[in-house]
Amino acid sequence: MGAEKKQKNTSGQKSEKASEYFRGVISELKKVQWPDRQQLLTYTGVVLVVVAIVAVMLWVVDSGLSFVMTKMLG
């Protein structure tokens, strides 16, 4: 009987801690300064351009190394 009572307490404490945690999360999200539409579009554009540049650089290096390996190995 004591074990059952202890189990109920732990379950209740866990749900209280969980609800307290989520209240804290919501409270912190209200403090976040979200970007407006223009900032979001600008940041997205910058990220896409940088990703494209890095992809081209990796492609050039990969192609160059493939060419060199092909020439070295016959």
Residue, then its C-alpha position, 0 to 999 in steps of 0.5 A: m500500500g505504501a508503494e502505491k501511494k509513493q507512486k501516485n505522488t511521484s506521478g503528480q510531482k512529474s506532471e507539476k514539474a512538466s507543466e511548470y517547465f512548459r509555462g517557463v518555455i512559453s514565458e521565455l518565448k514571449k521575450v524573444q524578438w522575432p524577425d519581421r518578414q523583411q528580415l526573415l527574407t533577407y536572412t534566408g537569402v543570405v543563407l541560401v547564397v552561402v550554401a550555394i557558394v560552399a556547394v560550388m567550392l566543394w564541387v570544384v575541389d572534388s572535381g580537381l581531386s578526381f582529375v588529379m587522381t585519374k591522371m596519377l592512376g592512369 
